């Protein structure tokens, strides 16, 4: 009986835990093809409302915003380069601006069960 319980305990300890960070896939760097970051923020399907948003370049703040009632925020006239986007209550994202298009895009930054991600859509 002890051998069966020990085997059961060993099997249970090897199962993945639901919602653990090991289930998350890295989002990578979001590449923005124009000089406007027009985006929304959501957490577990709900808009992140009235939340501070900051944009950093080389650890220095270069822009501040706040999400509206629908989780929307925007940064205009971004110079080419790499940025860290921090959305309070949601997380941090890597963004690279390389303006080579006039195509208008909208972006979504989200968290679902602790995993961060982003989407890009043409307007």
N, C-alpha and C positions, 0 to 999 in steps of 0.2 A: 504494500500500500504506500509506504514512504517513497519508493522508487517511482510510482505512478504520479504522486503529488509533486515530486521534484521535477519530473519530466514535464508536467503540466505548467509548473511555475517557470521553467526555462523557456517553454514555447510561448507563454504569454508575454514574457519580458522581451521577446524578439519581435513582437508585433508593433507596427508603427502607431504612434499616438495621433489621433485625429486633431487637426489644427496645429500640428507642430511645424516649426519653421523649416524642417527638412523637406516638407511637401512643397515649398515655394520654389518657383523657377526665377532666376535673376532676370530683371527687366531689361538690362542693358542701357545704353545711352540713346536717348531720344534725339534724333537729328532733325532740326528745324530748317526747312528749305526757304524761309523768308525771314524778315526782321520783326515779325509779330508772333508772340506767344499768346494765343487766344484759347483759353482752356476752362475746364470745369474740374472740380474735385469731389469725389464721393467715397464713402466708407460703408462697406456692406450694403450697397445699393441705395444709400441715402446721401443727399447732398451735404457736403461739409460747409456749414453756413457761418458767415461772419467770422471767418478764421484768417488770421494774419498769414500772408504769403511773402516770402523774401527770396530774392535772387542774388547769388554771390558769384563773384569772379575772383579766383585766387584768394579765397577766404575773406574778401572784402565785399560788403553789401553794395550792390549796384542798383537795386530796385526793391520797392515795397508796395504791396497791394493788400487787398482783403477780399475774401470771397463774398458774393452777394447771397441773396435768399435761395438761389438755385445752384450755388457752389461755383459760379462763374468768376473768373478774374482774367486780366490781360496785362501784358507788357509790350510796349511798342518801341520801335526804332532800336532794336538790339544790334549791337556790333557783333561781327563774326567772332566766335570763340567758344570756349567751354564754360559752362555755368553749373552751379548747384542750386536747385530749386527746393526750397523748404516750405512745406505747407503744414502749419501748426495743427496738431491733432491727426495728421495723416502720415507724414514722413518726408524723406529727402529723395530727390531724383536727379540724375545726371542728364544735362541737356547740352547739345552742341548746336550752335547757330552757324549755318553756312548758307547765307542768302544767295541762292542761284535760281530762284523761281518767283514768279508773281502769283502763283497758284495760292489761293486763300485756303488755309487749313485750320481745323479746330482740333484740340487735343483733350484727352480725358486722362486724369491722374486718379488712381483708385487704390483702395485697399479692400481686400475680401478675406475674411478670416485670418487677418494678420499678414497676408501676402500683398506686396506692392506691385503695381503694374501701370501701364499707360497704353493709350490707343491714339491713333492719328486718323483723321477723316478729312476728305476734301469737302469744301463748302459748296 
